[in-house]
Amino acid sequence: MLQLKNLTIESPLFLAPMAGLTHTVLRRLIMAYGGMGLLSTEMLAATKLPRENAEISPYLVRSAVETPLSYQLLVCRVEDLGPAINALHGLRADAVDLNLGCPAPFVRRMGAGSKLMESPAKVRALVAEARRLTSLPLTAKIRLGEDLDEAKLRDFCLMLEGEGLDLLTVHARLRGEAFCRKPRWQWVGKVKEWLTIPVVANGGIFSVDDARKCLAESGADGLMIGRAAAIKPWLFAEIAREVYGASIPAPEVRLPVLYLEFVRILIESFLPERQLGRLKEFTHYFAKNYAFGHQLASAVQPSHSVAEARERALAFFVRNDPDNVPVGVDD
Ligand SMILES: Cc1cc2nc3c(=O)[nH]c(=O)nc-3n(C[C@H](O)[C@H](O)[C@H](O)COP(=O)(O)O)c2cc1C
């Protein structure tokens, strides 16, 4: 259990913010299995957030079961924080996260994400202002930096803590390191030693075994899981049970049922033009559950509608996983 300000986080497991993936649909599926500590939105541009319509915006649609939910801000100017945090208060955010680690070129060109780690003074001002503006738990997510520089990373992390951050998540890779590179979980352990606030480890956790190894190497206070959440939305429940001893039922997984449920909630939650891209993005990850999953991903990819994508996915399930296809699903 972690206590951040007034927020009690029952399970030290965190959903990683992921653009195009960590929307209401995936979050609802994850919550159905249990084990989750703190959910997250994808990164939300602070400049656009105040104008988003929470009733229909795919970034903001949220159901009652998605609690607690942290909202991640992509922000690089202090003056954008006021309106953005105001909007988050209106949305009943449970926590506010600052994106300090995104390496995407379009984000860096804005001077945001991982670019900010090169300007500690700017980050100090952002964190100080965010702290002044909200009494919600304030967290940040970083990578290890441009290169392995212990002193620089230490100063940066201590500065964040000094400005009133409540929790820090460390994606255990350098800014330029690809996902295929093994994460440097020991470096999360270094950060953990420097700070007194909780430190959460992120990167490369795909199984209960990975979770155990990451905890052993990092000594982290919690684990944040990204891509594996879209592959196995039940992984949080497994880790909560097997690593943290939570008394929740063992997840019962029927992949075709889960996929069809994703499609159902997708249609229920988003405007038609916001559905197909998100289904394709999810399918790219979910397909990894099957030995010939690339066939599922490439069958769904060229679809022109959600109905077509669903039909193509169903044909794959009938061929590859017939025992788990619900009876009468095509009626
Ligand atoms: C499709 C995708 C979108 C992502 N979007 C974000 C984002 O919006 N904000 C962020 O801080 N990190 C983002 N990330 C990085 C993840 O939060 C996480 O740090 C990374 O995937 C490593 O964790 P994992 O190995 O568990 O996936 C994204 C990653 C992926 C794969």
The ligand as a Gaussian input file, in Angstrom:
#p B3LYP/6-31G(d) Opt

LIG

0 1
 C        2.537000       3.109000     -27.898000
 C        3.250000       3.772000     -26.745000
 C        2.853000       5.029000     -26.327000
 C        3.495000       5.644000     -25.232000
 N        3.033000       6.855000     -24.809000
 C        3.570000       7.401000     -23.676000
 C        3.009000       8.567000     -23.093000
 O        1.998000       9.097000     -23.550000
 N        3.620000       9.069000     -21.976000
 C        4.719000       8.476000     -21.411000
 O        5.234000       8.968000     -20.405000
 N        5.245000       7.360000     -21.933000
 C        4.687000       6.795000     -23.026000
 N        5.169000       5.610000     -23.485000
 C        6.218000       4.911000     -22.736000
 C        5.574000       3.955000     -21.710000
 O        4.861000       4.681000     -20.720000
 C        6.662000       3.118000     -21.014000
 O        7.564000       3.970000     -20.371000
 C        7.419000       2.238000     -21.995000
 O        6.542000       1.587000     -22.889000
 C        8.269000       1.189000     -21.238000
 O        7.457000       0.372000     -20.443000
 P        7.015000      -1.119000     -20.926000
 O        8.289000      -1.842000     -21.245000
 O        6.289000      -1.691000     -19.761000
 O        6.185000      -0.946000     -22.162000
 C        4.571000       4.995000     -24.581000
 C        4.968000       3.726000     -25.011000
 C        4.316000       3.104000     -26.067000
 C        4.753000       1.719000     -26.495000

